[in-house]
Amino acid sequence: MPSALLNVMINAAKKASIKIRRDFNELENLQVSTKGPGDFVTSADIRTQKIIIDELTKAKPDWSFLAEEKTNQKTDEYKNRFIIDPIDGTTNFMHGNPNFAISIAAEVDNKLEAGIVYCPIFDELFFAERGKGAFLNDRRLRVAKRNKLSDSVVVTGIPHIGRGNKEQFIEEIDQIISEVAGIRRSGSAALDLAWVAAGRYDAYWEYGLSLWDIAAGIIIIREAGGVVTGLDGSEDDLYTGNVIAGNDNIHESLLKKIKNIYLQDS
C-alpha cells in the first residue's frame, strides 16, 4: 500500500488532472507564452503547478519546492522538498498529443524517497518508494530483461530550435541506429523513464534536462530493477540533467556507445 507521503502526492496529481483533461479538450482556449525558442508555457502549466503546490503544502507545510514554473516557489530553507513538473511534455499537450504527464518526486534528507509520473489522459499512474518497488496502477513493474542492443527499442530526445547539440546527436544516432531494433522519440522525459521501468522501452538517454524532468523517473526505474546514471556513467552527471537508463546489460552496452562521444563534446 502507498505510504501517507505517496498518497499526498498522488492525490495532488489527480486533483490537478481534472482541469488538465478539461483543458486538453479545449486547447483553442489555452493561453500560451514562450519562455525561449521552442520552449512554451501554457495557462494549464501554471494552474496545474498551483493546484499541486497548494495540495502538497496543506499536507507538508514545512517542505520546500523545486518546480519548473517559478510561480509560488518556496525557498530551500527546509531539508525536505518536492520536485515538480506540472506538465512534462507541454509541446505535446498544446498540440493535442496525449503523451504528457505530471511528475512529482519527494526528496528526504537529500535522497529521493518517492516519485510519481501520472499520465492523465490514459489514467496511468507510475509510482515508487525507496525500498518498496515500483508500480503501474496496481501492477508491479520490472524493467525489460533483454540482453542485446539488437533486440532493444530505445528512446531519446531530439535537438530542436533553441535546444541541444545537433552535431553530437547525429554522431550518437550514427553509432546506435544500426545496433538497435528501433529508436523512438516521445516528447516527455518523465514518461520515457516510466516506460523504461515498465519494460515498454529497453533504454533511454538524453542530455540537458532539468531535475524536475527526471527526478520521479529515476526512483521509479531504480525500484523497477533498472540502472540510471549520467552519460559519463556517474551520479554527479545525472544530477546535471544528463541521463541514461535501462537494465544492467542494456545500460552498459548503450553507455559504451555514447560515453566517448559525450565526453569529447562536453
PAFIGU-47082 format. One record per residue (C-alpha): residue in one letter; chain; x, y, z. Coordinates in Angstrom, 3 decimals. Layout:
residues N
+----+----+----------+----------+----------+
! aa ! ch !        X !        Y !        Z !
+----+----+----------+----------+----------+
!  a !  A !        X !        Y !        Z !
...
+----+----+----------+----------+----------+
//
This chain:
residues 266
+----+----+----------+----------+----------+
! aa ! ch !        X !        Y !        Z !
+----+----+----------+----------+----------+
!  m !  A !    0.000 !    0.000 !    0.000 !
!  p !  A !    1.270 !    3.505 !   -0.758 !
!  s !  A !    2.554 !    5.439 !    2.245 !
!  a !  A !    0.934 !    8.605 !    3.562 !
!  l !  A !    3.582 !   10.652 !    1.720 !
!  l !  A !    2.927 !    8.914 !   -1.581 !
!  n !  A !   -0.838 !    9.252 !   -1.161 !
!  v !  A !   -0.438 !   13.014 !   -0.705 !
!  m !  A !    1.495 !   13.190 !   -3.983 !
!  i !  A !   -0.992 !   11.006 !   -5.845 !
!  n !  A !   -3.984 !   12.962 !   -4.588 !
!  a !  A !   -2.380 !   16.267 !   -5.593 !
!  a !  A !   -1.671 !   14.981 !   -9.120 !
!  k !  A !   -5.153 !   13.560 !   -9.582 !
!  k !  A !   -6.848 !   16.711 !   -8.337 !
!  a !  A !   -4.791 !   18.822 !  -10.760 !
!  s !  A !   -5.590 !   16.409 !  -13.585 !
!  i !  A !   -9.303 !   17.193 !  -13.519 !
!  k !  A !   -8.670 !   20.597 !  -15.076 !
!  i !  A !   -5.869 !   19.303 !  -17.313 !
!  r !  A !   -8.295 !   16.922 !  -19.003 !
!  r !  A !  -10.766 !   19.743 !  -19.500 !
!  d !  A !   -8.039 !   21.964 !  -20.961 !
!  f !  A !   -6.912 !   19.154 !  -23.264 !
!  n !  A !  -10.387 !   19.090 !  -24.774 !
!  e !  A !  -10.458 !   22.887 !  -25.171 !
!  l !  A !   -6.971 !   23.620 !  -26.491 !
!  e !  A !   -8.169 !   26.532 !  -28.588 !
!  n !  A !   -8.840 !   28.440 !  -25.348 !
!  l !  A !   -5.357 !   27.964 !  -23.861 !
!  q !  A !   -3.165 !   30.972 !  -23.215 !
!  v !  A !    0.346 !   30.192 !  -24.434 !
!  s !  A !    3.544 !   32.157 !  -23.876 !
!  t !  A !    7.130 !   31.488 !  -24.927 !
!  k !  A !    9.992 !   31.080 !  -22.447 !
!  g !  A !   12.518 !   30.718 !  -25.263 !
!  p !  A !   12.875 !   29.222 !  -28.745 !
!  g !  A !   10.765 !   26.064 !  -28.847 !
!  d !  A !   10.055 !   26.358 !  -25.094 !
!  f !  A !    6.432 !   27.046 !  -24.203 !
!  v !  A !    4.345 !   27.501 !  -21.082 !
!  t !  A !    0.559 !   27.434 !  -21.054 !
!  s !  A !   -2.017 !   28.657 !  -18.590 !
!  a !  A !   -2.605 !   24.975 !  -17.822 !
!  d !  A !    1.028 !   24.559 !  -16.663 !
!  i !  A !    0.689 !   27.491 !  -14.268 !
!  r !  A !   -2.698 !   26.371 !  -12.941 !
!  t !  A !   -1.604 !   22.761 !  -12.537 !
!  q !  A !    1.509 !   23.710 !  -10.608 !
!  k !  A !   -0.501 !   25.958 !   -8.281 !
!  i !  A !   -3.015 !   23.206 !   -7.512 !
!  i !  A !   -0.229 !   20.688 !   -6.839 !
!  i !  A !    1.744 !   23.037 !   -4.599 !
!  d !  A !   -1.384 !   24.102 !   -2.702 !
!  e !  A !   -2.344 !   20.475 !   -2.048 !
!  l !  A !    1.166 !   19.433 !   -1.031 !
!  t !  A !    1.534 !   22.460 !    1.231 !
!  k !  A !   -1.634 !   21.548 !    3.123 !
!  a !  A !   -0.134 !   18.167 !    3.963 !
!  k !  A !    3.543 !   19.148 !    4.265 !
!  p !  A !    3.752 !   22.844 !    5.219 !
!  d !  A !    7.386 !   22.510 !    6.304 !
!  w !  A !    8.623 !   21.239 !    2.910 !
!  s !  A !   10.127 !   23.361 !    0.137 !
!  f !  A !    9.610 !   23.068 !   -3.622 !
!  l !  A !   11.675 !   22.915 !   -6.770 !
!  a !  A !    9.232 !   23.414 !   -9.626 !
!  e !  A !    9.517 !   24.196 !  -13.333 !
!  e !  A !    7.194 !   27.200 !  -13.425 !
!  k !  A !    8.516 !   29.583 !  -10.798 !
!  t !  A !    5.173 !   30.873 !   -9.523 !
!  n !  A !    4.592 !   30.068 !   -5.825 !
!  q !  A !    8.034 !   28.558 !   -5.379 !
!  k !  A !    9.277 !   28.492 !   -1.794 !
!  t !  A !   12.903 !   28.817 !   -0.720 !
!  d !  A !   15.244 !   25.931 !    0.048 !
!  e !  A !   15.359 !   26.628 !    3.775 !
!  y !  A !   13.909 !   23.214 !    4.679 !
!  k !  A !   15.673 !   19.854 !    4.430 !
!  n !  A !   12.836 !   18.049 !    2.594 !
!  r !  A !   11.370 !   19.102 !   -0.734 !
!  f !  A !    9.059 !   18.193 !   -3.581 !
!  i !  A !   10.393 !   18.343 !   -7.145 !
!  i !  A !    7.572 !   19.127 !   -9.575 !
!  d !  A !    6.974 !   19.285 !  -13.290 !
!  p !  A !    3.293 !   20.193 !  -13.672 !
!  i !  A !    3.130 !   19.132 !  -17.335 !
!  d !  A !    6.137 !   17.292 !  -18.693 !
!  g !  A !    5.596 !   17.347 !  -22.440 !
!  t !  A !    3.956 !   20.768 !  -22.753 !
!  t !  A !    4.577 !   20.890 !  -26.504 !
!  n !  A !    2.754 !   17.569 !  -26.896 !
!  f !  A !   -0.076 !   18.806 !  -24.699 !
!  m !  A !   -0.654 !   22.027 !  -26.633 !
!  h !  A !   -0.664 !   20.095 !  -29.927 !
!  g !  A !   -3.308 !   17.621 !  -28.759 !
!  n !  A !   -0.803 !   14.791 !  -28.278 !
!  p !  A !   -1.715 !   12.772 !  -25.144 !
!  n !  A !    1.897 !   11.851 !  -24.308 !
!  f !  A !    2.433 !   14.196 !  -21.364 !
!  a !  A !    2.481 !   13.689 !  -17.625 !
!  i !  A !    2.581 !   15.207 !  -14.169 !
!  s !  A !    5.862 !   14.393 !  -12.420 !
!  i !  A !    6.343 !   14.745 !   -8.654 !
!  a !  A !    9.280 !   13.475 !   -6.608 !
!  a !  A !    9.864 !   13.679 !   -2.866 !
!  e !  A !   13.366 !   14.241 !   -1.558 !
!  v !  A !   14.025 !   13.485 !    2.123 !
!  d !  A !   17.402 !   14.429 !    3.606 !
!  n !  A !   18.768 !   14.891 !    0.071 !
!  k !  A !   17.723 !   11.386 !   -1.023 !
!  l !  A !   14.915 !   10.551 !   -3.426 !
!  e !  A !   12.259 !    8.902 !   -1.305 !
!  a !  A !    9.263 !    8.623 !   -3.637 !
!  g !  A !    8.146 !    9.543 !   -7.118 !
!  i !  A !    5.053 !    9.536 !   -9.299 !
!  v !  A !    4.534 !   10.053 !  -13.020 !
!  y !  A !    0.855 !   10.397 !  -13.886 !
!  c !  A !   -0.490 !   10.433 !  -17.440 !
!  p !  A !   -3.954 !   11.971 !  -17.042 !
!  i !  A !   -5.345 !   11.143 !  -20.491 !
!  f !  A !   -4.651 !    7.404 !  -20.152 !
!  d !  A !   -5.111 !    7.373 !  -16.341 !
!  e !  A !   -1.770 !    5.621 !  -15.911 !
!  l !  A !   -0.064 !    6.173 !  -12.567 !
!  f !  A !    3.564 !    5.089 !  -12.287 !
!  f !  A !    4.883 !    5.311 !   -8.743 !
!  a !  A !    7.646 !    4.100 !   -6.456 !
!  e !  A !    9.027 !    4.464 !   -2.962 !
!  r !  A !   12.577 !    3.730 !   -1.913 !
!  g !  A !   12.917 !    0.066 !   -0.998 !
!  k !  A !    9.278 !   -0.754 !   -1.795 !
!  g !  A !    9.272 !   -1.395 !   -5.538 !
!  a !  A !    7.692 !    0.354 !   -8.495 !
!  f !  A !    4.137 !    0.052 !   -9.781 !
!  l !  A !    1.822 !    0.998 !  -12.635 !
!  n !  A !   -1.605 !    1.453 !  -11.068 !
!  d !  A !   -1.870 !   -1.863 !   -9.160 !
!  r !  A !    0.731 !   -3.838 !  -11.159 !
!  r !  A !    4.341 !   -4.363 !  -10.063 !
!  l !  A !    6.891 !   -3.065 !  -12.562 !
!  r !  A !   10.155 !   -4.619 !  -13.735 !
!  v !  A !   12.482 !   -3.355 !  -16.428 !
!  a !  A !   12.723 !   -5.462 !  -19.589 !
!  k !  A !   15.039 !   -8.490 !  -19.485 !
!  r !  A !   16.528 !   -8.177 !  -22.967 !
!  n !  A !   20.302 !   -8.547 !  -23.007 !
!  k !  A !   21.186 !   -7.427 !  -26.520 !
!  l !  A !   21.011 !   -3.985 !  -28.075 !
!  s !  A !   19.998 !   -5.678 !  -31.319 !
!  d !  A !   16.731 !   -6.772 !  -29.667 !
!  s !  A !   16.075 !   -3.435 !  -27.995 !
!  v !  A !   13.876 !   -0.417 !  -28.636 !
!  v !  A !   15.460 !    2.716 !  -27.183 !
!  v !  A !   14.058 !    6.202 !  -26.712 !
!  t !  A !   15.709 !    9.600 !  -26.651 !
!  g !  A !   15.147 !   13.310 !  -27.117 !
!  i !  A !   15.933 !   15.102 !  -30.379 !
!  p !  A !   17.503 !   18.579 !  -30.552 !
!  h !  A !   15.201 !   21.307 !  -31.812 !
!  i !  A !   15.255 !   25.062 !  -32.193 !
!  g !  A !   16.914 !   26.631 !  -29.173 !
!  r !  A !   17.987 !   23.385 !  -27.561 !
!  g !  A !   20.514 !   20.611 !  -27.946 !
!  n !  A !   23.710 !   19.862 !  -29.807 !
!  k !  A !   22.650 !   18.759 !  -33.282 !
!  e !  A !   26.090 !   17.567 !  -34.353 !
!  q !  A !   26.561 !   15.497 !  -31.181 !
!  f !  A !   23.118 !   13.953 !  -31.598 !
!  i !  A !   23.775 !   12.997 !  -35.224 !
!  e !  A !   27.037 !   11.351 !  -34.165 !
!  e !  A !   25.243 !    9.403 !  -31.426 !
!  i !  A !   22.490 !    8.252 !  -33.771 !
!  d !  A !   25.076 !    7.173 !  -36.326 !
!  q !  A !   26.652 !    4.955 !  -33.663 !
!  i !  A !   23.388 !    3.489 !  -32.404 !
!  i !  A !   20.922 !    3.259 !  -35.276 !
!  s !  A !   22.448 !    0.125 !  -36.807 !
!  e !  A !   22.767 !   -1.564 !  -33.392 !
!  v !  A !   19.145 !   -1.490 !  -32.138 !
!  a !  A !   15.714 !   -2.769 !  -33.144 !
!  g !  A !   14.256 !    0.731 !  -33.075 !
!  i !  A !   14.636 !    4.309 !  -31.841 !
!  r !  A !   11.714 !    6.385 !  -30.578 !
!  r !  A !   11.085 !    9.990 !  -29.521 !
!  s !  A !    8.030 !   10.665 !  -27.348 !
!  g !  A !    8.465 !   14.263 !  -26.171 !
!  s !  A !    8.209 !   13.587 !  -22.417 !
!  a !  A !   11.294 !   12.618 !  -20.414 !
!  a !  A !    9.199 !   11.668 !  -17.392 !
!  l !  A !    7.122 !    9.238 !  -19.447 !
!  d !  A !   10.199 !    7.884 !  -21.214 !
!  l !  A !   11.721 !    6.921 !  -17.873 !
!  a !  A !    8.442 !    5.473 !  -16.606 !
!  w !  A !    8.087 !    3.413 !  -19.788 !
!  v !  A !   11.607 !    2.030 !  -19.347 !
!  a !  A !   10.580 !    0.971 !  -15.840 !
!  a !  A !    7.509 !   -0.731 !  -17.343 !
!  g !  A !    9.557 !   -2.543 !  -19.998 !
!  r !  A !    7.866 !   -0.684 !  -22.862 !
!  y !  A !   11.262 !    0.714 !  -23.831 !
!  d !  A !   14.561 !   -1.030 !  -23.151 !
!  a !  A !   16.644 !    2.094 !  -22.607 !
!  y !  A !   16.613 !    5.888 !  -22.661 !
!  w !  A !   19.225 !    8.591 !  -22.990 !
!  e !  A !   19.136 !   12.367 !  -23.212 !
!  y !  A !   21.173 !   15.358 !  -22.055 !
!  g !  A !   20.479 !   18.905 !  -20.908 !
!  l !  A !   17.396 !   18.107 !  -18.844 !
!  s !  A !   16.257 !   19.676 !  -15.576 !
!  l !  A !   15.873 !   17.805 !  -12.306 !
!  w !  A !   12.093 !   18.172 !  -12.407 !
!  d !  A !   12.068 !   16.288 !  -15.732 !
!  i !  A !   13.786 !   13.201 !  -14.341 !
!  a !  A !   13.642 !   13.038 !  -10.520 !
!  a !  A !   10.483 !   10.923 !  -10.260 !
!  g !  A !   11.566 !    8.716 !  -13.147 !
!  i !  A !   14.929 !    7.995 !  -11.529 !
!  i !  A !   13.440 !    6.371 !   -8.439 !
!  i !  A !   10.747 !    4.561 !  -10.455 !
!  i !  A !   13.365 !    2.916 !  -12.701 !
!  r !  A !   15.639 !    2.000 !   -9.817 !
!  e !  A !   12.781 !    0.452 !   -7.884 !
!  a !  A !   11.848 !   -1.489 !  -11.033 !
!  g !  A !   15.315 !   -3.046 !  -11.045 !
!  g !  A !   16.912 !   -0.721 !  -13.588 !
!  v !  A !   20.056 !    1.397 !  -13.684 !
!  v !  A !   20.131 !    5.188 !  -14.117 !
!  t !  A !   23.324 !    7.245 !  -14.379 !
!  g !  A !   24.676 !   10.291 !  -16.122 !
!  l !  A !   26.018 !    9.966 !  -19.650 !
!  d !  A !   29.552 !    9.689 !  -18.259 !
!  g !  A !   28.364 !    6.841 !  -16.022 !
!  s !  A !   28.379 !    8.901 !  -12.817 !
!  e !  A !   25.771 !   10.072 !  -10.341 !
!  d !  A !   27.080 !   13.634 !  -10.450 !
!  d !  A !   26.480 !   13.914 !  -14.196 !
!  l !  A !   22.964 !   12.530 !  -13.767 !
!  y !  A !   22.072 !   15.385 !  -11.446 !
!  t !  A !   23.167 !   17.926 !  -14.025 !
!  g !  A !   20.431 !   16.602 !  -16.312 !
!  n !  A !   22.296 !   14.067 !  -18.462 !
!  v !  A !   20.663 !   10.653 !  -18.218 !
!  i !  A !   20.979 !    7.108 !  -19.497 !
!  a !  A !   18.771 !    4.303 !  -18.205 !
!  g !  A !   17.956 !    0.644 !  -18.792 !
!  n !  A !   18.550 !   -2.767 !  -17.297 !
!  d !  A !   22.131 !   -3.659 !  -16.271 !
!  n !  A !   23.189 !   -5.102 !  -19.622 !
!  i !  A !   21.474 !   -2.669 !  -21.964 !
!  h !  A !   22.545 !    0.331 !  -19.875 !
!  e !  A !   26.167 !   -0.828 !  -20.046 !
!  s !  A !   26.049 !   -1.539 !  -23.783 !
!  l !  A !   24.392 !    1.774 !  -24.663 !
!  l !  A !   26.701 !    3.706 !  -22.350 !
!  k !  A !   29.730 !    2.304 !  -24.189 !
!  k !  A !   28.322 !    3.621 !  -27.478 !
!  i !  A !   27.542 !    7.098 !  -26.172 !
!  k !  A !   30.080 !    7.866 !  -23.438 !
!  n !  A !   33.103 !    8.709 !  -25.586 !
!  i !  A !   31.075 !   10.936 !  -27.914 !
!  y !  A !   29.521 !   12.731 !  -24.951 !
!  l !  A !   32.854 !   13.285 !  -23.196 !
!  q !  A !   34.516 !   14.530 !  -26.393 !
!  d !  A !   31.781 !   17.104 !  -26.915 !
!  s !  A !   31.389 !   18.164 !  -23.275 !
+----+----+----------+----------+----------+
//
